[in-house]
Every structure is written in structure tokens, then in C-alpha cells.
């Protein structure tokens, strides 16, 4: 398996999640926490945001 493609997919999903967080109606503190989680734990953070993130 080509890990470069997998890394690119994780990167794109992370950027998408952060964009959605920043454009959501959530409070600034909530946005900051979600962005930190997504940046520090890319795969787990994205999945957590997908399940429980701001709608």
C-alpha cells in the first residue's frame, strides 16, 4: 500500500474537518478545542469530530 496516498487522504480530511469547525456556529473555545484535537490526533480526532462534533 502506498502510504503517501493514505497520508494525503488523512491530510485532506483533517483540513476539511478544521474548515467545518471554523465555519460552524460553535463558541470560540469549542472551535479551538476541536482544532487542537484534530491537529494532534489526526485520524482519531477526525473520527471523534465526525461522531460528536459541532453540527
Secondary structure, 3 states (H helix, E strand, C coil): CCHHHHHHHHHHHHHHHHHHHHCCCCCHHHHHHHHHHHHHCHHHHHHHHHHHCCC
